[in-house]
């Protein structure tokens, strides 16, 4: 287990920490939960940087990194749905897209197919989701509209990933 993958695994631990804080009765719970979310985002940047800097990019890391991101996002959006900060339709769109990406990535990984590492569009999607989350968590009036824009962008990004996946696996045959 290399350091970048260990940092990625730490992000999995942050998911129940976030949920515990979000649904707690402590003062400033939203700020604490948002802080954990930002920590998860920071560790996402750090693990990628460490992997590239130390030439420790692995297939396991390529698979676990987006899985950690997606599971954190799913947990956050589930908490926002339960707390009535997003609609069921937005939640379904997000869950369908992210679960589809998780299932497809795992399926193809275990089939021995090459997976596509995160690209600029994927990273931008993640940043935009973090912006949407901050707007939603702190009740910004335009949060819902911004979220739908990000959802649409995320589906476009998914189509690009599928195209890249097809290309990378056609070349490796």
C-alpha positions in Angstrom: 0.0 0.0 0.0 1.6 3.3 -1.1 1.0 6.7 0.6 -1.4 8.1 -2.1 -3.6 5.0 -1.8 -3.6 5.3 2.0 -4.7 8.9 1.7 -7.5 7.8 -0.6 -8.6 5.2 1.9 -8.7 8.0 4.6 -11.3 9.6 2.4 -13.5 6.6 2.9 -13.3 7.1 6.7 -14.4 10.7 6.3 -17.8 9.6 4.9 -19.3 8.4 8.2 -17.6 11.3 10.0 -19.4 13.8 7.6 -22.8 12.0 8.1 -22.4 11.9 11.9 -21.7 15.7 12.0 -24.4 16.6 9.4 -27.1 14.8 11.4 -25.8 15.8 14.8 -27.3 18.4 17.2 -23.9 20.1 17.8 -23.6 23.8 17.4 -22.4 24.8 13.9 -23.0 21.3 12.6 -23.2 22.5 9.0 -19.9 24.3 9.2 -18.3 21.2 10.8 -19.8 18.9 8.1 -18.7 21.3 5.4 -15.2 21.3 6.9 -15.0 17.5 6.7 -16.2 17.8 3.1 -13.5 20.3 2.3 -10.9 18.0 4.0 -12.1 15.2 1.7 -11.6 17.5 -1.3 -8.1 18.5 -0.1 -7.1 14.9 0.4 -8.3 14.1 -3.1 -5.9 16.8 -4.5 -3.1 15.6 -2.2 -3.3 11.9 -3.1 -3.3 12.6 -6.8 -0.4 15.0 -6.5 1.6 12.5 -4.4 0.9 9.7 -6.8 2.1 11.7 -9.8 5.1 13.3 -8.0 6.3 9.9 -6.6 5.4 7.9 -9.7 3.0 5.8 -7.7 0.0 5.9 -9.9 -1.5 2.4 -9.7 -4.6 0.7 -11.2 -5.9 0.3 -7.7 -5.5 4.0 -7.1 -7.1 4.8 -10.4 -10.1 2.8 -9.3 -10.3 3.8 -5.6 -9.8 7.5 -6.1 -13.0 8.2 -8.1 -14.9 5.6 -5.9 -14.0 7.6 -2.8 -15.1 10.8 -4.5 -18.4 9.3 -5.7 -19.2 7.7 -2.4 -18.6 10.9 -0.5 -20.7 12.8 -3.0 -23.5 10.2 -2.7 -23.4 10.5 1.1 -23.5 14.3 0.9 -26.4 14.3 -1.6 -28.3 11.7 0.5 -27.9 13.9 3.5 -29.2 16.9 1.5 -32.2 14.9 0.3 -33.1 13.7 3.8 -32.8 17.2 5.1 -35.0 18.5 2.2 -32.3 20.7 0.7 -32.6 19.0 -2.7 -35.5 17.5 -4.6 -35.9 13.8 -5.2 -35.5 14.3 -8.9 -32.0 15.9 -8.4 -31.1 13.1 -6.0 -32.2 10.5 -8.5 -30.2 12.1 -11.3 -27.1 12.3 -9.2 -27.4 8.8 -7.8 -28.1 7.2 -11.2 -25.0 8.9 -12.7 -22.7 8.2 -9.8 -23.8 4.7 -9.2 -23.6 4.0 -12.9 -20.0 5.3 -12.9 -19.1 3.2 -9.8 -20.6 0.0 -11.2 -19.2 0.4 -14.7 -15.7 1.2 -13.3 -15.7 -1.8 -11.0 -17.2 -4.1 -13.7 -14.6 -3.1 -16.3 -11.7 -3.2 -13.8 -12.6 -6.8 -12.8 -12.9 -7.7 -16.4 -9.3 -6.7 -16.9 -10.1 -3.6 -18.9 -8.1 -0.5 -18.5 -9.8 2.3 -16.6 -9.6 6.0 -17.5 -7.9 8.1 -14.9 -9.5 11.4 -13.9 -9.2 14.1 -16.5 -9.7 17.9 -16.6 -13.5 17.6 -17.2 -13.9 15.1 -14.3 -11.9 17.4 -12.0 -14.0 20.4 -13.0 -17.2 18.4 -12.4 -15.9 17.6 -8.9 -15.1 21.3 -8.2 -18.5 22.4 -9.5 -20.2 19.8 -7.3 -18.3 21.2 -4.3 -19.5 24.7 -5.2 -23.1 23.4 -5.5 -22.8 21.6 -2.2 -21.6 24.8 -0.4 -24.5 26.7 -1.9 -26.9 24.1 -0.8 -25.5 23.6 2.7 -25.7 27.3 3.4 -29.1 27.9 1.7 -28.0 30.1 -1.2 -31.1 31.2 -3.2 -29.6 30.0 -6.5 -28.3 26.7 -5.2 -31.0 24.5 -6.9 -30.5 26.0 -10.4 -26.7 25.8 -10.0 -27.0 22.2 -9.0 -29.0 21.3 -12.1 -26.4 22.9 -14.3 -23.7 20.8 -12.6 -25.9 17.7 -13.0 -26.2 18.2 -16.7 -22.4 18.9 -17.0 -21.7 15.7 -15.0 -23.7 13.6 -17.5 -21.7 15.2 -20.4 -18.5 14.4 -18.6 -19.7 10.8 -18.1 -20.3 10.5 -21.8 -16.7 11.7 -22.5 -15.3 9.2 -20.0 -17.2 6.4 -21.8 -15.8 7.5 -25.1 -12.3 7.6 -23.7 -12.8 4.2 -22.1 -13.8 2.7 -25.4 -10.8 4.3 -27.1 -8.2 3.2 -24.5 -9.5 -0.4 -24.5 -9.7 -0.6 -28.3 -6.0 0.4 -28.5 -4.9 -2.2 -25.9 -6.4 -5.2 -27.8 
